Amino acid sequence: MRLPRRRRARSLSKERARNFRQRGEETQAITTTSVVAFSVGALLVVFLWARAVGQEGSKEEDSLEWLRLRKQYLVSQLAIADSQVAQLGGADDSNNVHNPGLSNNGEPLALPRKGSGGPQRGSVDVRAGGDGVTGEGVEAEGHFILGLSAEGFGSTPVDEMMARYDTRACDGSFGNGLVDAWRRTGTECCQPAEALADGPDASSIHCHLIHQDDHHGNGDNLVHMKNVQLDLGDFKDQDVATRVMRAYKNSQHEKQAYVGLRRGAVRGTCSPKGASWQEKFFPGWNADWTTKSFQPVDQLECDGWVDHPVMVIQRDTFANLFHDSEDFVNAFLAMSILRKRPRDVQVLLTDLYPRGPFWPMWDKVFGVGRPTLTAWEVGLEYGELKVCFRDLTVGIFGPAAPTTMARMVTPCFHTALVRAYSDFVIRGLDLQGMTSYASPPSKKVVVTWMARRSSVQWPERAFCSEDGRDSFFTCEYFSHLDTRELQRKIKNEADVVQGLKALEGEEFPNGAVVEVRDADYNLLSFEEQIKHDLETDIMIGPHGAGLFHIIFTPDRASLIELQIDQTKARKHFNNLAKWSGHGYKAAGGPNPVNVADTVGMVREAIGDMDLSRH
């Protein structure tokens, strides 16, 4: 049987949509003069710095390595300015400009300090051909995170990583401007008791409530708690889990697999403030961890303390890349807003879903220094204790992710948020050595057909627990599920793939040598999927969650989306392609599709590709 999906599309008012488009038009107003002025200014900085180095060159601390790093940094700023001159059409939002020569607080970016190592790009462990041989590094302009060593990746605050990425449009919506604005919204929404206010164990809660561009509702919240007590006994109680799982099954998955926390499950020595402490300001499951469960107490009762930062997340789902990525992007965004280092943070997944196909994201990317725990493991670890947490973050509600916008095409392009997040994932999976940036640009053009085919199993069946010894998500609830039939399948797929394969024998004026790959990502592990992405130059396929993979492809890559079966109005992947700096084309029409037209679009994309780029 086919189960209906919950739809979470956020509708846009005409006025807000018009405002968004107007801001997009304003980005065209930047002039060549202003950008050239920036370039001249940067050259002046180089000149003045060179003079200063000449005067200080005798100092021992002015090593050749330090000088090289300072030069590299300044040259990179000039390269960014030159890029802006060449691409004025993608200028930043005039009301919220993030100058690549400025830090995320508007101050000039600091040059490398003597002895600090500075903003370098070449200290990464590179896997040469995947054989485990370490290399010198990946010199990838515009991909700072890929150049971090394992130590650097774990120890660099996420906001500092993201600050190295520029946004050519809409910085306030999809860049460092969004991070800064969200951070500035932080207010105390639970006031410490006066007698305990200065004590080391005094509780406090800060709420970061923001109204994102073209998101409806009462805002999206990020809640940061300090010195709070949790009673996590419900994650040890099989009766509670059984009740939740039965509701999940009987509602045909309309009800989420969430444990609603009881009053008093979260306690602190502070008093909630009425104005900011209202359920309407805590969307979705956020309310379960705040207004519905928090109880003020005079004193904490702690069997033990967790001193490292912890982030609680309840996943929106577990086997749909688009919706799973809501939580991935939000975790990255929350760590950036709160200036956290990846190795310090431990994630607790307090939904009852299984690990699922994207577990490497939680295990490796967000589990750099501390293991991510599922609800089952939370129960084993803390279910019988009164545990106090020094630093607890209630993560951002999944559908609040900036990347969920799907009802309109935004004017936003080449955004810091999506590009930095993409590199964060690639580096976290230790796949940076497989990127094209580790070698010269190639004439080889890989066309990947994103097959959309029915699976032999529902993901609920594929990832459930047979014996219930390691998960609440047991197979007894899903024995009724048979083969999973997908919608939006290309009816003449074999003909399309055959037509694409014929491109391998064609000659192109730009010298492209074409390879066509027919890839069914349902049959691949997540890391194998990303490896395919890293080698893909043109991604083509019908509308579906798998097209989210476009953000992990090389800079020169583009997406061709086949908008069959009434999907033309859905702008998910048009936006994602542009937010990640990639080209995008769409083909609407009947199903089966016109093979000649489809192959023609790919042929044109191959011919237009600049093969001097990575």
Secondary structure, 3 states (H helix, E strand, C coil): CCCCCCCCCCCCCHHHHHHHHHHHHHHHHCCHHHHHHHHHHHHHHHHHHHHHHHHHCCCCCCCHHHHHHHHHHHHHHHHHHHHHHHCHHHCCCCCCCCCCCECCCCCECCCCCCCCCCCCCCCCCCCHHHCCCCCCCCCCCCCHHHHCCHHHHHHCCHHHHHHCCCCCCCHHHHCHHHHHHHHHCEEEEEEECHHHCCCCCCCEEEEEEECCCCCCCCCEEEEEEEEEEEECHHHCCHHHHHHHHHHHHHCCCCCCCECCCCCCCEEECEEECCCCCCHHHCCHHHHHHCCCCEEECCCCCCCEEECCCEEEECCCCCCCHHHHHHHHHHHHHHHHHCCCCCCCCEEEECECCCCCCCHHHHHHHCCCCCCCECHHHHHHHHCCCEEEEEEEEECCCHHHCHHHCCCCCCCCCCCHHHHHHHHHHHHHCCCHHHCHHHCCCCCEEEEEEECCCCECCCHHHHHCECCCCCCCCEHHHHCCCCCECCCCCCCCHHHHHHHHHHHHHCCCCCCCEEEEEEECHHHCCHHHHHHHHHCCCEEEEECCHHHHHHHHCCCCCEEEEEECCCCCCCCHHHHHHHHCCCEEEEEECCCCCCHHHHHHHHHHHHHHCCCCCC
